[in-house]
Amino acid sequence: MSDITSPQASLRVAERVRNIRISATKLMPMLAAKVGGCVSLGQGVPSFRTPDHIVEAVCRALRDDPTAGRYSLQPGMPALREAIAADILARKGARFDPETEIGVTVGAMEALVMIMLTVVERGDEVIIPSPGYASHAEQVLMAEGVPVHVPLRAADWGLDVDAVRAAVTPRTRAIIVCSPGNPTGGVYDDADVRALCGLALEHDLVLIVDDTYDYMVYGEQPGSPRFPPRFSPVAQPELRRHVITVNSFSKKYALTGWRVGYVAADAAWMAELLKVHDATAVCAPTVSQHAALAALTGPQDCVAAMRAALAARRDLTCRRLDALAPHFAYVPPRGAFYAMARYTFTDAGSMAVARRLLEEARVITVPGGSFGPTGERHLRLSFGMDEAELTEAFDRIQHWVAAL
Ligand SMILES: Cc1ncc(COP(=O)(O)O)c(C=O)c1O
């Protein structure tokens, strides 16, 4: 086997892979499997089953459509690309040509890797508002770029545009925009996103917009006073060549295991992005594309029901965190389904605290330090699981904290 310590250069693991790590979000459940009997505030997986009408549509396709088990066209099934373009137009007011500007991918994850490999040259800097999604940094490293962590505002996990501006150098190539954010649950203010767009134009930077959680902003749903929602860089014509956006079907439609998402970009970018897609995946799984098509074109009440359930879980999480004061402090999440809980009872690092909680209280959390230096002294708590599991997890933390 190849080994990093091997004296034989030809058997050494390539530096770009030596430099990356499996994220703590995925490691914690593996550790928990060894401990046994754990409940989870760990991985960002909503507890919901894939909605019935999506399952039915996939079964129908497999039964009736002889092409359902074959490769699709490389950028994705035409009907799905059209549905995605219509969805972006309806929700963001941005027009993308389904023929040349939409690519269906193996989750948002593959789309992000495609972008990093296409945009980032060796040594290029990519600004990541921090704490940020751990895989963004790993993907930058995999592309031999340099992740530059710029702290978010600690008071509300909003974007600190002045800090981002100060971090721009001649090597800066791109900025990640992920709002609502994982791991913070923060949502950027429109004025800050506008200012960021100005910065991108001024310095000719690419905005990599990860909209995985764009459907989940608390208090900002159809019918609420703050709807239609936020300013989106994706919809600004002058930023057409500066914005590449990804989205996911994973969380919104309870399709995490189906691995389907997409990238939308100007045709010139897309032609290049699809070369990476071709070399890695050929196409997203065709059955999963049928699932995504049914998700987008079918009834949306499943999304409304999941949003309502997540809103109740958010309230429960906030109540339970309030009761854990002064041992934990937090910013109430405005979007997604995460809270960063800052612990005040020890100076130990977040990995050590997460491991203690796992081994002593049997609760899975994710160490905040794995989301960038600003995440240290925090644990990320996901409230995607149902209320019974959340209640059990917080009961266990309460007992554990009481015995400290
Ligand atoms: C911000 C963010 N981007 C991308 C992904 C990956 O999504 P997918 O399952 O579509 O690959 C996740 C998953 O947790 C995420 O939180």
PDBQT file of the ligand as one rigid body, heavy atoms in Angstrom, charges set to zero:
ROOT
HETATM    1  C1  LIG A 501     -23.445  24.221   3.164  1.00  0.00    +0.000 C 
HETATM    2  C2  LIG A 501     -23.526  22.870   2.548  1.00  0.00    +0.000 A 
HETATM    3  N1  LIG A 501     -23.186  22.720   1.259  1.00  0.00    +0.000 NA
HETATM    4  C3  LIG A 501     -23.240  21.537   0.656  1.00  0.00    +0.000 A 
HETATM    5  C4  LIG A 501     -23.641  20.408   1.337  1.00  0.00    +0.000 A 
HETATM    6  C5  LIG A 501     -23.671  19.090   0.622  1.00  0.00    +0.000 C 
HETATM    7  O1  LIG A 501     -24.925  18.840   0.080  1.00  0.00    +0.000 OA
HETATM    8  P1  LIG A 501     -25.229  17.566  -0.816  1.00  0.00    +0.000 P 
HETATM    9  O2  LIG A 501     -25.834  16.531   0.074  1.00  0.00    +0.000 OA
HETATM   10  O3  LIG A 501     -26.190  18.058  -1.852  1.00  0.00    +0.000 OA
HETATM   11  O4  LIG A 501     -23.945  17.119  -1.439  1.00  0.00    +0.000 OA
HETATM   12  C6  LIG A 501     -24.010  20.498   2.681  1.00  0.00    +0.000 A 
HETATM   13  C7  LIG A 501     -24.414  19.313   3.448  1.00  0.00    +0.000 C 
HETATM   14  O5  LIG A 501     -24.480  19.286   4.637  1.00  0.00    +0.000 OA
HETATM   15  C8  LIG A 501     -23.954  21.768   3.292  1.00  0.00    +0.000 A 
HETATM   16  O6  LIG A 501     -24.287  21.927   4.587  1.00  0.00    +0.000 OA
ENDROOT
TORSDOF 0
